[in-house]
Amino acid sequence: MDLSYDPAHIQGKTILITGGAAGFGAAFGARWAAAGATVILGDINTSAGEKVTAQIREESQNQNVHFIKLDVTSWTSQVNFFRQAVELSPHGGIDTVVANAGINDAPEATAFEKPQVDYLNDPSPPAPSFKTLDVNLTGVMYTVHLALFFLPKNPDSSNCKPESPTSEPGRDRHILLLGSVASLHPLMTQTPYTVSKHAVLGLFRCLRISAPLNAGVRVNIVCPYYTDSQFMQAPVRALLAGTPLGKPEDVIEAATYLVADSRCSGRSLVTGPKLKLDASTGKLDVLRDDSGEQIQEGPIWECYLHDMEPADIFTQRMLGLVHVAIKARGWIGWAYDMAGALTWPIRQRWNRSSR
Ligand SMILES: NC(=O)c1ccc[n+]([C@@H]2O[C@H](COP(=O)([O-])OP(=O)(O)OC[C@H]3O[C@@H](n4cnc5c(N)ncnc54)[C@H](O)[C@@H]3O)[C@@H](O)[C@H]2O)c1
C-alpha cells in the first residue's frame, strides 16, 4: 500500500511515547526526533530511558528529547507525565500520544491456566497476578483518557480533518495505539496478552468514531506481527523457527506515516513479514485470484476495513438518531408538560370523584 508522507509534517510536533526506553518506543523516538519533533519518552526503566534519550539527542542533534520516569499502571505517574510534558513542550501542547508500553508476562499466562494455589483450602488465597492487563490495558486506558483531555487543549490545534485533500503540518490531535497480531488472532497459551491486545483493538474501534466527533482527535492503531525485537521471547522464537518474522523498520514506517499524515484517522495498519492477506477479513492466508495468482503481498497492510465501513454508517446513523431524539425530546417534553398543565384541573376532579 502507498505510505507516502512528508517527513516535514513531523517537525515541531510534540510527541509523547510510553514505554519509550526500548524497542519500538525508542525507535519511534529516534525517527521522529531526527525529523525535528519534540519527543518525550516515558518509561519505568529509568537507566535505559536516560541512556536512550542521550543517544537520540546526540544522533539527531535535537535537544528537544526528554525522558520522564513513568509507570503506566500508576494514575499519579501518568498525570505527572502529561503535566511535565506540557511544561517541556516548546508550544505548550501535545500533538501526538503513542500508547506503546506493553509487556507479556509468560509465567503469569501459565499460572492463569494452571492454577498453583489451593483455592479450596488456602486460608487466604492470593489473587492471580495480572501485570500484563495492568500495563497493556489499564495503563493504555489511563494514557488514552489523559490524551483525550490534553490533546484538544493543544494551542492552535483544530479538529482533525480526515476529509482534507492534503495532509497539514503543524498542530495536531492524535492518539496512536499499539495493538498486535494478538489483537486479531488468539495467541494460544498467552491468554492475558491476547485479552489485552483484543481490548486495545476494541478501544480503537470505539474511539475511531467517537474521538474525532467528541474531541477532534484522530485515533489510529498499528498491529505488528511477531517482530524481531527484544519483546520476542525464546519459546515464541522456537515455535516460529523457520518462518519469517516482521521487521521493526516496517512498524516504524507504518507509525511514522500515521503520525505524519494528518488525514489518517481510524486507520488500522498491520505489519509483518511478506505474508499474503485477505484485507477484507484479516486472514493471513495465501490469497489467489481466479487464475490462481496471489493478489496481495506486502509488509504493511490495512486491516478491519470491512467492519469500518458498516460500523461508520451504523454509528453515523446512530448519532443521527440520537440528535433527532434530543431535538424531538425537547418538543415532546414541552407538549407533554403543556397537556399535563391544561388537563390538571380535570384530572384532579376525576381523582377526587373516584376516591
Ligand atoms: N515486538 C513484537 O514482536 C511486538 C509485536 C506486536 C506488538 N508489540 C507491541 O509493541 C509495543 C512495544 O513493544 P516492544 O517490542 O517495543 O517491547 P519492549 O519490551 O522492547 O519495550 C517495552 C517498553 O515498555 C516499558 N514498560 C514496561 N512496563 C512499563 C510500565 N509499567 N510503565 C512504563 N513503561 C513500561 C519497558 O521498560 C520497555 O522499555 C507493546 O505494546 C507490544 O505489545 C510488539
The ligand as an SDF file (V2000), in Angstrom:
LIG
                    3D

 44 48  0  0  0  0  0  0  0  0999 V2000
    7.9750   -6.8220   19.3910 N   0  0  0  0  0  0  0  0  0  0  0  0
    6.9450   -7.5000   18.9240 C   0  0  0  0  0  0  0  0  0  0  0  0
    7.0870   -8.5610   18.3310 O   0  0  0  0  0  0  0  0  0  0  0  0
    5.5730   -6.9280   19.1030 C   0  0  0  0  0  0  0  0  0  0  0  0
    4.5610   -7.4730   18.3270 C   0  0  0  0  0  0  0  0  0  0  0  0
    3.2760   -6.9600   18.4590 C   0  0  0  0  0  0  0  0  0  0  0  0
    3.0320   -5.9200   19.3220 C   0  0  0  0  0  0  0  0  0  0  0  0
    4.0370   -5.4030   20.0580 N   0  0  0  0  0  0  0  0  0  0  0  0
    3.6820   -4.2830   20.9770 C   0  0  0  0  0  0  0  0  0  0  0  0
    4.5270   -3.1770   20.7510 O   0  0  0  0  0  0  0  0  0  0  0  0
    4.6970   -2.4640   21.9690 C   0  0  0  0  0  0  0  0  0  0  0  0
    6.1460   -2.2370   22.2280 C   0  0  0  0  0  0  0  0  0  0  0  0
    6.7810   -3.4970   22.2250 O   0  0  0  0  0  0  0  0  0  0  0  0
    8.3610   -3.6720   22.1200 P   0  0  0  0  0  0  0  0  0  0  0  0
    8.6130   -4.8430   21.2910 O   0  0  0  0  0  0  0  0  0  0  0  0
    8.9850   -2.3970   21.7650 O   0  0  0  0  0  0  0  0  0  0  0  0
    8.6650   -4.0440   23.6500 O   0  0  0  0  0  0  0  0  0  0  0  0
    9.9660   -3.7890   24.5390 P   0  0  0  0  0  0  0  0  0  0  0  0
    9.9100   -4.7840   25.6440 O   0  0  0  0  0  0  0  0  0  0  0  0
   11.1930   -3.7440   23.7100 O   0  0  0  0  0  0  0  0  0  0  0  0
    9.7080   -2.3230   25.1520 O   0  0  0  0  0  0  0  0  0  0  0  0
    8.6310   -2.0800   26.0120 C   0  0  0  0  0  0  0  0  0  0  0  0
    8.9780   -0.9190   26.9330 C   0  0  0  0  0  0  0  0  0  0  0  0
    7.8790   -0.7140   27.8230 O   0  0  0  0  0  0  0  0  0  0  0  0
    8.4080   -0.4330   29.1040 C   0  0  0  0  0  0  0  0  0  0  0  0
    7.4520   -0.7310   30.1670 N   0  0  0  0  0  0  0  0  0  0  0  0
    7.0830   -1.9200   30.6600 C   0  0  0  0  0  0  0  0  0  0  0  0
    6.2340   -1.7640   31.6820 N   0  0  0  0  0  0  0  0  0  0  0  0
    6.0380   -0.4350   31.8380 C   0  0  0  0  0  0  0  0  0  0  0  0
    5.2710    0.3520   32.7370 C   0  0  0  0  0  0  0  0  0  0  0  0
    4.5320   -0.1930   33.7130 N   0  0  0  0  0  0  0  0  0  0  0  0
    5.3050    1.6930   32.5890 N   0  0  0  0  0  0  0  0  0  0  0  0
    6.0600    2.2780   31.6320 C   0  0  0  0  0  0  0  0  0  0  0  0
    6.8250    1.5840   30.7680 N   0  0  0  0  0  0  0  0  0  0  0  0
    6.8210    0.2370   30.8660 C   0  0  0  0  0  0  0  0  0  0  0  0
    9.6490   -1.3140   29.2080 C   0  0  0  0  0  0  0  0  0  0  0  0
   10.5320   -0.8690   30.2300 O   0  0  0  0  0  0  0  0  0  0  0  0
   10.2200   -1.1910   27.8000 C   0  0  0  0  0  0  0  0  0  0  0  0
   11.1350   -0.1210   27.7230 O   0  0  0  0  0  0  0  0  0  0  0  0
    3.9860   -3.2720   23.0510 C   0  0  0  0  0  0  0  0  0  0  0  0
    2.7130   -2.7200   23.3090 O   0  0  0  0  0  0  0  0  0  0  0  0
    3.8700   -4.6400   22.4330 C   0  0  0  0  0  0  0  0  0  0  0  0
    2.7700   -5.3680   22.9410 O   0  0  0  0  0  0  0  0  0  0  0  0
    5.3080   -5.8880   19.9840 C   0  0  0  0  0  0  0  0  0  0  0  0
  1  2  1  0
  2  3  2  0
  2  4  1  0
  4  5  1  0
  4 44  2  0
  5  6  2  0
  6  7  1  0
  7  8  2  0
  8  9  1  0
  8 44  1  0
  9 10  1  0
  9 42  1  0
 10 11  1  0
 11 12  1  0
 11 40  1  0
 12 13  1  0
 13 14  1  0
 14 15  2  0
 14 16  1  0
 14 17  1  0
 17 18  1  0
 18 19  2  0
 18 20  1  0
 18 21  1  0
 21 22  1  0
 22 23  1  0
 23 24  1  0
 23 38  1  0
 24 25  1  0
 25 26  1  0
 25 36  1  0
 26 27  1  0
 26 35  1  0
 27 28  2  0
 28 29  1  0
 29 30  1  0
 29 35  2  0
 30 31  1  0
 30 32  2  0
 32 33  1  0
 33 34  2  0
 34 35  1  0
 36 37  1  0
 36 38  1  0
 38 39  1  0
 40 41  1  0
 40 42  1  0
 42 43  1  0
M  CHG  2   8   1  16  -1
M  END
$$$$
